[in-house]
Amino acid sequence: MIVDVQGRADTRRIPINRVGIKDLAYPVRVKNGAGEIQSTVATLNMYVNLPESFKGTHMSRFLEILHATSELSLASLPVLLETVTRRLESNDAYIEATFPYFVAKAAPVTGVRSMMDYRVTIVGKRSGDDTELTVRVVVPVTSLCPSSKDISQYGAHNQRSHVTITARIAGEIGIDDIIRIAEVEGSAEVFGILKRADEKYVTEHAYDHPKFVEDLVRDVAIRLNGEPRISGYVVEAENFESIHNHSAYALIEKPVP
């Protein structure tokens, strides 16, 4: 018999809120909006709470559970959290996975297709019988300055912006759905490949839809307010200014009721 040191009792009477593995790079399979499976690499944090009487947790079990998981998604997180709490004899569990998520997009005029990548984080928390799911997406868009357009005789400064949505999930919703909420509210969308006809369209579309960073977060918030599958959110916009050596930033938060 090999001694199980972690299984020994601890006499200091101090529970630990979170203990586990952090910054684990691992290949995972995620499902896109069309129900297709794509392979990517996630960076994972997996924790449980540790009662005061336990000396340590069994770190290897996190990897065993992950290795037996066929798919990582908002839909599969509740089952994964339940498995973690059961296998590690804990009441609480926390799983966070950050990964690049790819969407095939068609250019607006020519229809040429290319891949866009988005940074996605899904978070699952379990405490007793309660489970909380959160998803965060970082979506690049184009923003064109209304003031620059109004005061200039020709042209207007524009830049690439990041719209970040952190949403508390209240119903079945896809990552693609949340990405689209951000994309449609930019001055223009961002694409992997654009031919000349597409570039003309995107440039003119942005000029016809100027938005301050404040407009971005407000318009995205309006769409989120009308989405019953999201119970609370934080929406952020950061404009990487093309004529300033700083970013413009705005945030709106709607707490979970």
C-alpha positions as CSV (number, residue, x, y, z in Angstrom):
1,M,0.0,0.0,0.0
2,I,1.2,3.5,-0.9
3,V,0.4,6.1,1.8
4,D,-2.2,8.7,0.8
5,V,-0.7,11.8,2.4
6,Q,-3.4,14.1,0.9
7,G,-6.1,12.0,2.5
8,R,-4.9,12.6,6.0
9,A,-6.8,14.8,8.4
10,D,-5.8,18.4,9.0
11,T,-5.9,19.8,12.5
12,R,-5.6,23.6,11.8
13,R,-9.3,24.0,11.3
14,I,-9.0,26.4,8.4
15,P,-11.1,25.6,5.2
16,I,-9.7,26.6,1.8
17,N,-12.0,28.5,-0.6
18,R,-10.4,27.3,-3.8
19,V,-7.7,24.7,-4.5
20,G,-7.0,23.0,-7.8
21,I,-5.1,23.4,-11.1
22,K,-4.5,26.7,-12.9
23,D,-3.3,27.7,-16.4
24,L,-3.6,24.2,-17.9
25,A,-3.4,24.2,-21.7
26,Y,-5.6,21.4,-23.0
27,P,-7.1,20.4,-26.4
28,V,-10.9,20.6,-26.3
29,R,-13.9,20.2,-28.6
30,V,-16.6,22.9,-28.7
31,K,-19.8,23.2,-30.6
32,N,-20.6,26.1,-32.9
33,G,-23.9,27.7,-33.7
34,A,-24.6,25.2,-36.5
35,G,-24.1,22.3,-34.2
36,E,-20.7,21.5,-35.7
37,I,-17.8,20.5,-33.5
38,Q,-14.5,22.4,-33.7
39,S,-11.3,21.6,-32.0
40,T,-9.3,24.3,-30.2
41,V,-6.9,24.7,-27.3
42,A,-8.2,26.0,-24.0
43,T,-6.5,27.4,-20.9
44,L,-8.3,26.0,-17.9
45,N,-8.6,26.8,-14.2
46,M,-10.4,24.1,-12.2
47,Y,-10.9,24.5,-8.4
48,V,-12.9,23.0,-5.5
49,N,-13.3,24.1,-1.9
50,L,-11.5,22.1,0.7
51,P,-13.1,21.4,4.1
52,E,-11.1,22.2,7.2
53,S,-10.6,18.5,8.0
54,F,-9.0,17.7,4.7
55,K,-5.2,18.1,4.3
56,G,-5.2,18.3,0.5
57,T,-7.2,17.7,-2.6
58,H,-6.4,15.1,-5.3
59,M,-5.0,17.2,-8.2
60,S,-4.8,14.3,-10.6
61,R,-8.5,13.8,-10.5
62,F,-9.1,17.1,-12.3
63,L,-7.1,15.8,-15.2
64,E,-8.8,12.4,-15.2
65,I,-12.2,14.1,-15.3
66,L,-11.1,16.4,-18.1
67,H,-9.6,13.6,-20.1
68,A,-12.9,11.7,-20.0
69,T,-14.9,14.8,-21.2
70,S,-15.8,14.6,-24.9
71,E,-17.1,18.2,-25.3
72,L,-16.7,21.5,-23.4
73,S,-19.6,23.9,-23.7
74,L,-22.1,25.9,-21.7
75,A,-24.5,22.9,-22.1
76,S,-21.9,20.4,-20.7
77,L,-20.5,22.5,-17.9
78,P,-23.3,21.6,-15.3
79,V,-22.5,17.9,-15.7
80,L,-18.8,18.5,-15.5
81,L,-19.2,20.6,-12.3
82,E,-21.3,17.9,-10.7
83,T,-18.6,15.3,-11.6
84,V,-15.9,17.4,-10.1
85,T,-17.7,17.9,-6.8
86,R,-18.5,14.2,-6.6
87,R,-15.1,12.9,-7.5
88,L,-13.2,15.4,-5.2
89,E,-15.7,15.1,-2.4
90,S,-16.5,18.8,-2.3
91,N,-19.5,21.1,-2.1
92,D,-18.3,23.8,-4.4
93,A,-16.6,23.7,-7.8
94,Y,-15.3,26.3,-10.3
95,I,-14.3,25.8,-13.9
96,E,-13.0,28.5,-16.2
97,A,-11.9,27.8,-19.8
98,T,-10.6,30.4,-22.2
99,F,-10.1,29.5,-25.9
100,P,-10.0,30.9,-29.4
101,Y,-13.3,30.3,-31.1
102,F,-13.6,30.4,-34.9
103,V,-16.5,31.5,-37.1
104,A,-16.6,31.3,-40.9
105,K,-17.8,34.6,-42.3
106,A,-18.8,35.6,-45.8
107,A,-17.7,39.0,-47.1
108,P,-20.7,41.4,-47.6
109,V,-20.6,41.8,-51.4
110,T,-18.4,39.0,-53.0
111,G,-19.4,36.4,-50.4
112,V,-15.8,35.1,-50.2
113,R,-15.5,33.2,-46.9
114,S,-12.8,33.4,-44.3
115,M,-12.3,32.5,-40.7
116,M,-12.6,35.0,-37.8
117,D,-11.3,34.2,-34.4
118,Y,-12.9,35.4,-31.1
119,R,-11.5,35.1,-27.6
120,V,-14.1,33.2,-25.5
121,T,-14.2,32.4,-21.8
122,I,-16.9,30.1,-20.3
123,V,-17.2,29.9,-16.5
124,G,-19.2,27.5,-14.4
125,K,-19.7,27.7,-10.6
126,R,-21.4,25.1,-8.5
127,S,-22.3,25.6,-4.8
128,G,-24.4,22.9,-3.3
129,D,-27.2,22.3,-5.8
130,D,-26.9,25.7,-7.4
131,T,-25.1,26.2,-10.7
132,E,-24.1,29.6,-12.3
133,L,-23.0,29.9,-15.9
134,T,-21.2,32.9,-17.5
135,V,-19.7,33.5,-20.9
136,R,-17.4,36.3,-22.0
137,V,-16.7,37.1,-25.6
138,V,-14.3,39.6,-27.1
139,V,-15.6,40.8,-30.4
140,P,-13.6,43.1,-32.8
141,V,-15.6,45.7,-34.7
142,T,-15.0,49.0,-36.6
143,S,-16.0,52.3,-35.0
144,L,-16.1,55.6,-36.8
145,C,-16.1,58.9,-34.8
146,P,-19.3,61.0,-35.3
147,S,-17.5,64.2,-34.2
148,S,-14.7,63.6,-36.8
149,K,-17.3,63.0,-39.5
150,D,-19.3,66.1,-38.6
151,I,-16.4,68.6,-38.4
152,S,-14.3,67.3,-41.3
153,Q,-14.9,68.4,-44.9
154,Y,-14.0,64.9,-46.0
155,G,-13.2,61.6,-44.2
156,A,-13.5,60.7,-40.6
157,H,-11.1,58.8,-38.3
158,N,-12.0,55.2,-37.5
159,Q,-10.4,52.4,-35.7
160,R,-10.8,48.8,-34.7
161,S,-12.6,48.3,-31.4
162,H,-13.1,45.5,-29.0
163,V,-16.6,44.9,-27.6
164,T,-16.5,42.6,-24.6
165,I,-19.7,41.0,-23.3
166,T,-19.8,39.1,-20.1
167,A,-23.2,37.5,-19.8
168,R,-24.9,35.5,-17.1
169,I,-26.7,32.7,-18.8
170,A,-30.4,32.1,-18.0
171,G,-31.4,29.9,-21.0
172,E,-29.9,27.9,-23.8
173,I,-27.9,30.3,-26.0
174,G,-25.0,29.8,-28.4
175,I,-21.6,31.6,-28.4
176,D,-22.4,32.7,-31.9
177,D,-25.6,34.5,-30.8
178,I,-23.7,36.6,-28.3
179,I,-21.0,37.4,-30.8
180,R,-23.6,38.7,-33.3
181,I,-25.1,41.0,-30.7
182,A,-21.8,42.8,-30.6
183,E,-21.0,42.7,-34.3
184,V,-24.2,44.2,-35.6
185,E,-23.8,47.3,-33.3
186,G,-20.4,48.3,-34.6
187,S,-20.0,51.0,-37.2
188,A,-19.0,48.0,-39.4
189,E,-18.1,44.4,-39.0
190,V,-14.5,43.0,-39.2
191,F,-13.7,40.3,-41.7
192,G,-10.7,38.0,-42.4
193,I,-10.8,38.6,-46.2
194,L,-12.2,41.5,-48.1
195,K,-12.1,42.1,-51.9
196,R,-12.2,45.6,-53.3
197,A,-16.0,45.6,-53.6
198,D,-16.3,44.4,-50.0
199,E,-13.8,47.0,-48.8
200,K,-15.8,49.7,-50.5
201,Y,-19.0,48.5,-48.8
202,V,-17.5,48.2,-45.3
203,T,-15.9,51.6,-45.6
204,E,-19.1,53.3,-46.7
205,H,-21.2,51.4,-44.1
206,A,-18.9,52.6,-41.3
207,Y,-19.2,56.2,-42.6
208,D,-23.0,55.9,-42.6
209,H,-23.1,54.5,-39.0
210,P,-20.7,56.6,-36.9
211,K,-20.6,55.7,-33.2
212,F,-18.8,56.9,-30.1
213,V,-17.6,54.4,-27.6
214,E,-20.6,55.4,-25.5
215,D,-22.9,54.6,-28.4
216,L,-21.4,51.1,-28.7
217,V,-22.0,50.1,-25.1
218,R,-25.5,51.6,-25.0
219,D,-26.7,50.0,-28.3
220,V,-25.3,46.6,-27.2
221,A,-27.0,47.0,-23.8
222,I,-30.3,47.6,-25.5
223,R,-30.0,44.3,-27.4
224,L,-28.9,42.4,-24.2
225,N,-31.9,43.9,-22.3
226,G,-34.2,42.3,-24.9
227,E,-32.5,38.9,-24.6
228,P,-34.4,36.6,-22.2
229,R,-31.7,34.0,-22.2
230,I,-29.3,36.5,-20.5
231,S,-30.2,37.5,-16.9
232,G,-27.3,40.0,-16.3
233,Y,-24.3,41.3,-18.0
234,V,-21.3,43.6,-18.3
235,V,-20.7,45.2,-21.7
236,E,-17.4,47.0,-22.4
237,A,-16.1,48.8,-25.4
238,E,-12.5,49.8,-26.0
239,N,-11.6,51.9,-29.1
240,F,-7.9,51.7,-30.1
241,E,-7.8,55.3,-31.2
242,S,-6.1,56.0,-34.6
243,I,-5.4,59.7,-33.8
244,H,-4.6,59.5,-30.1
245,N,-2.0,57.6,-28.1
246,H,-4.7,56.2,-25.8
247,S,-7.9,54.1,-25.9
248,A,-11.4,55.3,-25.3
249,Y,-13.4,53.1,-23.0
250,A,-16.9,52.6,-21.7
251,L,-18.7,50.1,-19.5
252,I,-22.4,49.3,-18.6
253,E,-23.3,46.7,-16.0
254,K,-26.7,45.1,-15.4
255,P,-26.6,43.1,-12.2
256,V,-28.5,39.8,-11.9
257,P,-31.8,40.5,-10.3
